[in-house]
Structure formats: structure tokens, C-alpha cells
Amino acid sequence: MKTGIIGLGLIGGSMAIDLRRKGFAGSIAGVEADKVNAAAALNMGLVDRLVTLEECVSECDLVVLAVPVGAAVKMLPEILDMFSKEDAQGKCRKTVIDVCSTKEQLVKIAHYHPMRSRYVATHPMAGTEYSGPWAAMPGLFDGKACIICNHEESDPAAVHIVEKMYDCLNMRPIYMNAVNHDVHAAYVSHISHITSFALALTVLDKEKNEKHIFDLASGGFSSTVRLAKSNADMWVPIFSQNRENILRVLDTYIEKINAFRKAIDGFDEEGIRSLIVDANRIKRIIR
Amino acid sequence: MKTGIIGLGLIGGSMAIDLRRKGFAGSIAGVEADKVNAAAALNMGLVDRLVTLEECVSECDLVVLAVPVGAAVKMLPEILDMFSKEDAQGKCRKTVIDVCSTKEQLVKIAHYHPMRSRYVATHPMAGTEYSGPWAAMPGLFDGKACIICNHEESDPAAVHIVEKMYDCLNMRPIYMNAVNHDVHAAYVSHISHITSFALALTVLDKEKNEKHIFDLASGGFSSTVRLAKSNADMWVPIFSQNRENILRVLDTYIEKINAFRKAIDGFDEEGIRSLIVDANRIKRIIR
């Protein structure tokens, strides 16, 4: 299938690698606004050619929008408009998907578009703390879950193509309402990034001696602070778009941190123990 | 060297495996209060025999105290008392070390003991979120840092033996004052555990549907919440013993979380960006 990928970073680049390797995409056209990243992606062979957004939509049957969600919200209607123009000259059977971490605004912005049915909202639950085409890697999506939102608003044929694509990446599809997706994503993904950023800021603030951090950082600290390396371009729009859900989770989180503070401050060993034992229940869920 | 290990959990058990494998300890005697753990450690071959505390001290030249810090604070003076008795009959050349995550109280409690010089305070910076003898593994300490505290209060010969032992485990020794150790440990290790416990509590509170957590937990969440599986028996006394340092770190941490909350609440994208970019500096230190 003629596939175009807009945004050649970690996610777009990793999709390019595996969609080609698994034979889903014969030739891949790439769109990338950053000139250095674009040239690198071409040199690394992530894409076969660099094209403009217009060329990409006109040449490809499947368009993957893999840019930060702030940009995606602007580009999705533009792409659907291009589909409309083609549709005027006959039946447009092209499909566009996004792969962003928040879904409600995207689904809302496309809702009344005449070409809405050619858009499939997806969120492949995979990533690393690195970004850029050099962060792209084979197997990134392997065995992970992919959320497909509001699929009843998409043409079944378009959904089918997207399911086939994610099946090629060996992802498990999960169907969910976009509003629910954003609530869950706030709890299970977005909050972890904020706690990691805050942890990094705390340690950097207090440990002026960087060598101490390096020396004393055991595996525990490194894994907890890992997400603090994540890219601002990606995360600023996520925190904006999912603002209300994230604020609600943050309030619960601040309550829990304060419960620890109070128990430690009050020499309440039984209180500390019961908080820890309670938290240990996560073992049953995350192996 | 005749080595005795008191506490056959993750740390004691992993030391037993490697000290034997590297030829440092010919025969290892183990002391373990929990009957099931004791029998398991013997069956698994972590130790050659189970003995009482008194037998351990009387038979061994090097005693490793690998129990939670609350118990270690009680047992260290008892062991030094036993050394005193032996010393009355001649020169006692035995050495005791602890491997706890907080050092100030231990060093303080031993400070005026007549056998103080036979005690070396150490903190091997290694671990996993698992506990018990079944969590013991070879290579746990390999390449990591080991803090040796207040070594000037220990007999140079005793320090030398301990350095040799940690060299066998392939650990890098770092020398530090116990008070400073506890400040740094609060920042770089203890706080990560509290943020992880609080994250687990938040998600468990809100996500009544455990399947959603499992489905949506990408690698990011799993690594951030990993430490929340850690054992209460180990962590309650650490939080108690390092209370003041931890409270100070928690206050800074709560400030940072609130800074995120305020920026997100106030639609302040530039503020969010600058917090993230600031946090990204951790990249230079943690690879």
C-alpha cells in the first residue's frame, strides 16, 4: 500500500521501519518540517523520498499523521479538506490516521467534516524517552496495545486497513471512546511523565554536585527518572490538550504524596506501612 | 574467609551467591529469623548452614548485617558486645559491616562502643524491587557504587577486608560522611520510592478496572511505577530513620509538582515547556 508518513520522529520513523520490513508498505513517502531531521531520515533510509504535505496526500492511499498533537489538530482538517477535493472528482478511498497520545480534541475537530469517515483515530501505546529519526527502532510496537477510538465514526473499510496495518506491527487493538481514552491515558501515561519531570527537577535543584547523582543513582532512580528525558515538543501539547483530566489526576497524586508526608512527619510507622502495602497491589497488575 | 550473613533476603542472598562464586567466602553461615525464608535459603544453597546470631558471631571472621535498618540498629550493638567478650580473652580481629540504605543512626549508635573500630558502615547501591531469598541473583552488585561511611572511625585492617570483599563483587568504593550519605540518599534514592508508591496509589484509586491499567500501561508507566512493588519491611524503617532529609526533599518535590499543576491549570504552555526543558538536563547525568 502506498504509505505516507507525516512526522519522521520516534513513532513515525519506527512505523516506517516495520511497515516496510513486514511488507505492508512498498514505498514510503515522508513529510518532515525540520530540515535536519528530514535529511537524516532520508539518509538512514527510513523513507524512500521526501515530499510536501500536498504531494503526500495526493500520492498515498494511507497517510499516517505522526506529529505532536498540537500540530496534528491543525493538519488533520487540512488533510481531510484535500480528501474532499479528490472526492469531488470521484470517490476518495484514502485513509488518514493519527497516532497521538490524546484523542478527544482530534475526534472533535474532525466530527462534522464531510470526509470524517476516512479518518481513523489511533494511539499505539509504545515509545521511548528518545525522539527524532535517530530514535526510530525496529520492533518498537511489537506485542503492545493500540487504542482505536470512535471507530464507529470511520468507514469500516478504512478501519479494516488500519487494523491490518497494526496487525503487521504485531499490536493488539483495543476499541475505546475518545473521551474515556483521554481519562485513562491521563492516569496511566501522562501523570508518570509529570512525576518523572518533577523528580528530575527536585534532584537537579538540590544536588548541585552532578557527580553525586551519577554515583548514587542506582537502577531504581534511573528507571523512575527515565521519562524526564522526554521531549517538550511532544509533551507540552499533550498536557494542554488533556488539561482537565491531568489536573484531576494531579490532585489525587498530590493527596497521596501529602499522605506520605504526613505519616513520615508524624512518626506514624503504621501509616507508612499501610500506604506501602496498599501501593504494592500494583504487583498484581504490572509484572 | 569465614563469612556469616545475617538476613537472607535480596541483598544478603545475592552477596552470598557472588562471594562464594568469586572465592571470597569458603563456607557461609546464615542467620534468618523468618523460618520459611531460612529453609528456602538453605534449600537454594545460598548458605551452607543456618546458625544462631551467637554462633554466627563466634564462628565467623566477617559478619554481614543485611537486615532492614530498624533491626540493624538493634543488632549492631549486640554484635559489637559479643566482639567485646571475645576481645576480653585476647585480641578480637573480627569485622562486622551493615549494608543498610541509611547510615547516620547506625554510625551514631556505634560511635562510643569500645569495639567501634571493628565496624564498617557500607551501602552497596544495588537492588531490585523484589525481596526474599528467591529474589537473590548473581551479578546484582556488578559495576555499581558502594558507599563506605566514616571509614576513619574503623580499623584500617577492617576497612581493608571490606574493600577486598566489595572488590570481589566488582563494586566501586566511594567514601563519604554518614550525614552526607543520608542527605544524598534521600534525594537520589528514597524520594523515587515515595513518588512510585504515590503513583501506584493514584492509579489504583482511580482505575477501578484493572484490565485498563494492564492494557494501557506502556513501558513508561511500568518503569516509573516499578519501585512501588518494594517491600514495606525494608522501606518503613528507612523513611523513619531518614525522616528529616526525606521531609525536606518531599517539600521540594511537592513544589515542583505544584509548579506543573499551576502551569497546566493556567494554560501556560511556555511555563510547561520551560519546566520540561529544565528537567531534561538529567540527560547529561543519567544515560
Boltz contact constraints between the chains, C-beta under 6 A:
constraints:
  - contact:
      token1: [A, 125]
      token2: [B, 218]
      max_distance: 6.0
  - contact:
      token1: [A, 145]
      token2: [B, 215]
      max_distance: 6.0
  - contact:
      token1: [A, 174]
      token2: [B, 215]
      max_distance: 6.0
  - contact:
      token1: [A, 184]
      token2: [B, 212]
      max_distance: 6.0
  - contact:
      token1: [A, 184]
      token2: [B, 216]
      max_distance: 6.0
  - contact:
      token1: [A, 187]
      token2: [B, 203]
      max_distance: 6.0
  - contact:
      token1: [A, 187]
      token2: [B, 206]
      max_distance: 6.0
  - contact:
      token1: [A, 187]
      token2: [B, 207]
      max_distance: 6.0
  - contact:
      token1: [A, 188]
      token2: [B, 213]
      max_distance: 6.0
  - contact:
      token1: [A, 188]
      token2: [B, 216]
      max_distance: 6.0
  - contact:
      token1: [A, 188]
      token2: [B, 217]
      max_distance: 6.0
  - contact:
      token1: [A, 188]
      token2: [B, 221]
      max_distance: 6.0
  - contact:
      token1: [A, 189]
      token2: [B, 221]
      max_distance: 6.0
  - contact:
      token1: [A, 192]
      token2: [B, 220]
      max_distance: 6.0
  - contact:
      token1: [A, 192]
      token2: [B, 221]
      max_distance: 6.0
  - contact:
      token1: [A, 192]
      token2: [B, 224]
      max_distance: 6.0
  - contact:
      token1: [A, 194]
      token2: [B, 260]
      max_distance: 6.0
  - contact:
      token1: [A, 195]
      token2: [B, 195]
      max_distance: 6.0
  - contact:
      token1: [A, 195]
      token2: [B, 199]
      max_distance: 6.0
  - contact:
      token1: [A, 196]
      token2: [B, 224]
      max_distance: 6.0
  - contact:
      token1: [A, 197]
      token2: [B, 276]
      max_distance: 6.0
  - contact:
      token1: [A, 197]
      token2: [B, 279]
      max_distance: 6.0
  - contact:
      token1: [A, 198]
      token2: [B, 256]
      max_distance: 6.0
  - contact:
      token1: [A, 198]
      token2: [B, 257]
      max_distance: 6.0
  - contact:
      token1: [A, 199]
      token2: [B, 195]
      max_distance: 6.0
  - contact:
      token1: [A, 200]
      token2: [B, 279]
      max_distance: 6.0
  - contact:
      token1: [A, 200]
      token2: [B, 282]
      max_distance: 6.0
  - contact:
      token1: [A, 201]
      token2: [B, 256]
      max_distance: 6.0
  - contact:
      token1: [A, 201]
      token2: [B, 279]
      max_distance: 6.0
  - contact:
      token1: [A, 202]
      token2: [B, 252]
      max_distance: 6.0
  - contact:
      token1: [A, 202]
      token2: [B, 253]
      max_distance: 6.0
  - contact:
      token1: [A, 202]
      token2: [B, 256]
      max_distance: 6.0
  - contact:
      token1: [A, 203]
      token2: [B, 187]
      max_distance: 6.0
  - contact:
      token1: [A, 204]
      token2: [B, 281]
      max_distance: 6.0
  - contact:
      token1: [A, 206]
      token2: [B, 187]
      max_distance: 6.0
  - contact:
      token1: [A, 207]
      token2: [B, 187]
      max_distance: 6.0
  - contact:
      token1: [A, 210]
      token2: [B, 285]
      max_distance: 6.0
  - contact:
      token1: [A, 212]
      token2: [B, 184]
      max_distance: 6.0
  - contact:
      token1: [A, 213]
      token2: [B, 188]
      max_distance: 6.0
  - contact:
      token1: [A, 213]
      token2: [B, 285]
      max_distance: 6.0
  - contact:
      token1: [A, 214]
      token2: [B, 285]
      max_distance: 6.0
  - contact:
      token1: [A, 215]
      token2: [B, 145]
      max_distance: 6.0
  - contact:
      token1: [A, 215]
      token2: [B, 174]
      max_distance: 6.0
  - contact:
      token1: [A, 216]
      token2: [B, 184]
      max_distance: 6.0
  - contact:
      token1: [A, 216]
      token2: [B, 188]
      max_distance: 6.0
  - contact:
      token1: [A, 217]
      token2: [B, 188]
      max_distance: 6.0
  - contact:
      token1: [A, 217]
      token2: [B, 286]
      max_distance: 6.0
  - contact:
      token1: [A, 218]
      token2: [B, 125]
      max_distance: 6.0
  - contact:
      token1: [A, 220]
      token2: [B, 192]
      max_distance: 6.0
  - contact:
      token1: [A, 220]
      token2: [B, 227]
      max_distance: 6.0
  - contact:
      token1: [A, 221]
      token2: [B, 188]
      max_distance: 6.0
  - contact:
      token1: [A, 221]
      token2: [B, 189]
      max_distance: 6.0
  - contact:
      token1: [A, 221]
      token2: [B, 192]
      max_distance: 6.0
  - contact:
      token1: [A, 222]
      token2: [B, 286]
      max_distance: 6.0
  - contact:
      token1: [A, 223]
      token2: [B, 223]
      max_distance: 6.0
  - contact:
      token1: [A, 223]
      token2: [B, 226]
      max_distance: 6.0
  - contact:
      token1: [A, 224]
      token2: [B, 192]
      max_distance: 6.0
  - contact:
      token1: [A, 224]
      token2: [B, 196]
      max_distance: 6.0
  - contact:
      token1: [A, 224]
      token2: [B, 224]
      max_distance: 6.0
  - contact:
      token1: [A, 225]
      token2: [B, 282]
      max_distance: 6.0
  - contact:
      token1: [A, 226]
      token2: [B, 223]
      max_distance: 6.0
  - contact:
      token1: [A, 227]
      token2: [B, 220]
      max_distance: 6.0
  - contact:
      token1: [A, 228]
      token2: [B, 279]
      max_distance: 6.0
  - contact:
      token1: [A, 228]
      token2: [B, 282]
      max_distance: 6.0
  - contact:
      token1: [A, 229]
      token2: [B, 283]
      max_distance: 6.0
  - contact:
      token1: [A, 232]
      token2: [B, 273]
      max_distance: 6.0
  - contact:
      token1: [A, 232]
      token2: [B, 276]
      max_distance: 6.0
  - contact:
      token1: [A, 232]
      token2: [B, 277]
      max_distance: 6.0
  - contact:
      token1: [A, 235]
      token2: [B, 276]
      max_distance: 6.0
  - contact:
      token1: [A, 236]
      token2: [B, 269]
      max_distance: 6.0
  - contact:
      token1: [A, 236]
      token2: [B, 272]
      max_distance: 6.0
  - contact:
      token1: [A, 236]
      token2: [B, 273]
      max_distance: 6.0
  - contact:
      token1: [A, 239]
      token2: [B, 264]
      max_distance: 6.0
  - contact:
      token1: [A, 239]
      token2: [B, 272]
      max_distance: 6.0
  - contact:
      token1: [A, 240]
      token2: [B, 269]
      max_distance: 6.0
  - contact:
      token1: [A, 243]
      token2: [B, 264]
      max_distance: 6.0
  - contact:
      token1: [A, 246]
      token2: [B, 264]
      max_distance: 6.0
  - contact:
      token1: [A, 247]
      token2: [B, 265]
      max_distance: 6.0
  - contact:
      token1: [A, 250]
      token2: [B, 261]
      max_distance: 6.0
  - contact:
      token1: [A, 252]
      token2: [B, 202]
      max_distance: 6.0
  - contact:
      token1: [A, 253]
      token2: [B, 202]
      max_distance: 6.0
  - contact:
      token1: [A, 256]
      token2: [B, 198]
      max_distance: 6.0
  - contact:
      token1: [A, 256]
      token2: [B, 201]
      max_distance: 6.0
  - contact:
      token1: [A, 256]
      token2: [B, 202]
      max_distance: 6.0
  - contact:
      token1: [A, 257]
      token2: [B, 198]
      max_distance: 6.0
  - contact:
      token1: [A, 260]
      token2: [B, 194]
      max_distance: 6.0
  - contact:
      token1: [A, 261]
      token2: [B, 250]
      max_distance: 6.0
  - contact:
      token1: [A, 264]
      token2: [B, 239]
      max_distance: 6.0
  - contact:
      token1: [A, 264]
      token2: [B, 243]
      max_distance: 6.0
  - contact:
      token1: [A, 264]
      token2: [B, 246]
      max_distance: 6.0
  - contact:
      token1: [A, 265]
      token2: [B, 247]
      max_distance: 6.0
  - contact:
      token1: [A, 269]
      token2: [B, 236]
      max_distance: 6.0
  - contact:
      token1: [A, 269]
      token2: [B, 240]
      max_distance: 6.0
  - contact:
      token1: [A, 272]
      token2: [B, 236]
      max_distance: 6.0
  - contact:
      token1: [A, 272]
      token2: [B, 239]
      max_distance: 6.0
  - contact:
      token1: [A, 273]
      token2: [B, 232]
      max_distance: 6.0
  - contact:
      token1: [A, 273]
      token2: [B, 236]
      max_distance: 6.0
  - contact:
      token1: [A, 276]
      token2: [B, 197]
      max_distance: 6.0
  - contact:
      token1: [A, 276]
      token2: [B, 232]
      max_distance: 6.0
  - contact:
      token1: [A, 276]
      token2: [B, 235]
      max_distance: 6.0
  - contact:
      token1: [A, 277]
      token2: [B, 232]
      max_distance: 6.0
  - contact:
      token1: [A, 279]
      token2: [B, 197]
      max_distance: 6.0
  - contact:
      token1: [A, 279]
      token2: [B, 200]
      max_distance: 6.0
  - contact:
      token1: [A, 279]
      token2: [B, 201]
      max_distance: 6.0
  - contact:
      token1: [A, 279]
      token2: [B, 228]
      max_distance: 6.0
  - contact:
      token1: [A, 281]
      token2: [B, 204]
      max_distance: 6.0
  - contact:
      token1: [A, 282]
      token2: [B, 200]
      max_distance: 6.0
  - contact:
      token1: [A, 282]
      token2: [B, 225]
      max_distance: 6.0
  - contact:
      token1: [A, 282]
      token2: [B, 228]
      max_distance: 6.0
  - contact:
      token1: [A, 283]
      token2: [B, 229]
      max_distance: 6.0
  - contact:
      token1: [A, 285]
      token2: [B, 210]
      max_distance: 6.0
  - contact:
      token1: [A, 285]
      token2: [B, 213]
      max_distance: 6.0
  - contact:
      token1: [A, 285]
      token2: [B, 214]
      max_distance: 6.0
  - contact:
      token1: [A, 286]
      token2: [B, 217]
      max_distance: 6.0
  - contact:
      token1: [A, 286]
      token2: [B, 222]
      max_distance: 6.0
